Amino acid sequence: MELAQLVDFEVQLHRDEASVRAGGEPDLRARDARIGAQITAEFGSTATEAAAQVHADREFRARVATAWLRQMEAEDRSGRDHTARALRRAALILTLALLVVGALTARGALAYDGKEPVNVFVFLGLLVVPQIALLVLLAWATLRGGRGMLGGAITALSQVRLLGGSSTATLGAVGARLSLHAGVERWFTFALAQRAAVAFNVGALATCLALVSLTDLAFCWSTTLQLAAEHVHTACRGIAAPWSWFAPDAVPSASLVRDSQWVRMPGSFVAGGSLPDAVATSGRWWSFLVIALATWGLLPRGLALGLAAWQSRRAQRAVPFDDPRCHALFARLWPATPSWQGPSPSTISLPESERAKAHANSTPPAAVASGATWLLCWGHLARAREGLAQRVTRATGAPPLGVLAVGGANLADDDDAVRRLANAKADRVLLALAAGSQPTKDVLDLLRVLRQRLGPRARLSVALATDDATTQLANEELAGWRACLDRQADPYLALERLEAHA
C-alpha cells in the first residue's frame, strides 16, 4: 500500500472502531463476513485457510488489507481515492511553486543592469551552497527513524498538559497509528521534497540558460572579507572538481579569477579591465555556474529522488498489518469457529500409545497458535486465575501459555513475571483487571516496563473482567480506559473485555 491507501485504511479502521464503541459491532461483523467471503473467492482459498494464513504471512495480510479497502471503496464511491487525489494535488502545487521560485531566484542572482557585474558569490550562495546543506539536513532527519515527522509532532502534542483530556487522547491515538507507517511517511515526505527541489533546479537552470542566450552578462567576484584571488581560485577548482576532467573550459583559470575581482567603490575591476572585457570573457564564468548548479543542485536531487522511491517501496513492504485493530478486522472477516476440545476422531479407534503419538505429531492450526496468550492477573484476580484462564481459552481458541500474578502486595512478583515474559519472548500479553479498576500509576508503569522488555510490536491488552454473567461493563468506564490508553500513543496497546458467560 502507498501512503494514500494507508491513510484511507486507517481512516476506515477508525470509523469501524467508533462504530464498535457505539454498539454497531453486529453490523460490522455481517459486513466483513460478506467481504471475507468475496476475498476468499478472489484468492481461491477457503475461510479456514485464510484465517490461518493471515496470522502467519505478512504478505498475505497486506493483500487482504488491500482487497478489503478496495471493497470498502467500491461500496462508498463518494470517498474513493480522496486521499490520493489530495496528495497528488498537493504535490503538483508544491512542484509548480518551486519551479517558479527557482526561476525567480536565478533571475535575481543573475540580475545585470549594465553597470555592475553579476557577483558569482551571490549566485553560489543562493543556488548551490544552501541546497547542499538542506539536502544533508533532510537526509539526516529522514534516516533518524522514529515515529516519522508528522507522527512525532502529533505524539509530542499529545503530551502537552495544557490541552484537554479528550484532545490529548485523540492526538495520542492518531500519533500511535501514524507511527505504524512512519517509514512510508518519512520516505514519502523525502520524495516530495526532492521532487520539488528538482523542479526548483529545473526552473533555475532554464532561466540561467535563457538569460545567457538572450542577454549579455558580465561576471565578477566581490567580498568584504580579505580573500586573495588565489584562495578564490582554489575554492572554484574544488567546486569544479567533479567535471574538470571532461569540461576543463568550464573551470575558471587563475588569471580569470584575478581579473574578475570587483570593487564597488569606485566601481571598477582591481586589475583595471572594463565591463566589455568582462562580457567577452564571461563564457568560463557562466558555464562554471550553470554546471555547478546542475552538478551540486539538480544531480543530487535526482539521485535522492530515486533513493526515496526505492526506500518507499521497501517501507511499504515492511508495514506489518499486525496491530490490534488489524487483527480485529481479520477476526471479523473470518470468525474463529469453536475448536474441538476432545480427541481427534481419527484417533478414537487407535491404541493409547498410537493416540499419544498422533497427538504429539499434530500441528495446531495457525489461527489457534496466534491466539496463544500470557495471562497476567492483577491483584485479587489471582485467586480466580482458573476461571479467567477458561475465559481466555474461549476468547482466543487456545489456553494461556502461562498465568501469572501481578499487582499484589509482593512487588517481587511483578519483576518475576516481567522477567519470565521477557525470557519467553512473549508476543501477546493480556493484563486482566477487575471491572471498576482505575488506570493507576502502578498499572501504567507495569505496561511501560512490559513494552520496554518485550519490544515495540508485542501485543499488550488490558482486559476488564466482570464477576458474573449478569454484570455489564459501564460505557463510562470503558471510555475512561480507552482515553487513558490512547494517551500512551502505543499502537500495540489495546483494551478488551473479559466478561463472564452464563
Salt bridges, closest charged atoms under 4 A:
GLU10 OE1 - ARG177 NE 2.77
GLU10 OE2 - HIS181 NE2 2.76
GLU10 OE1 - ARG325 NH2 3.23
ASP16 OD2 - ARG31 NH2 2.83
ASP16 OD2 - ARG332 NH2 3.53
GLU17 OE2 - ARG21 NH2 3.78
GLU17 OE1 - ARG325 NH1 3.15
GLU25 OE2 - ARG29 NH2 2.88
ASP32 OD1 - ARG31 NH2 2.96
ASP32 OD2 - ARG332 NE 2.62
GLU42 OE2 - ARG70 NH2 2.79
GLU59 OE2 - ARG58 NH2 3.05
GLU75 OE2 - ARG34 NH1 2.89
ASP322 OD2 - ARG457 NH2 2.65
ASP323 OD2 - ARG177 NH1 2.78
GLU352 OE1 - ARG355 NH2 2.46
ASP416 OD1 - ARG419 NH2 2.35
ASP427 OD2 - ARG459 NH2 4.00
ASP445 OD2 - LYS441 NZ 2.74
ASP445 OD1 - ARG448 NH2 2.67
ASP490 OD2 - ARG451 NE 2.78
GLU496 OE2 - ARG428 NH2 3.63
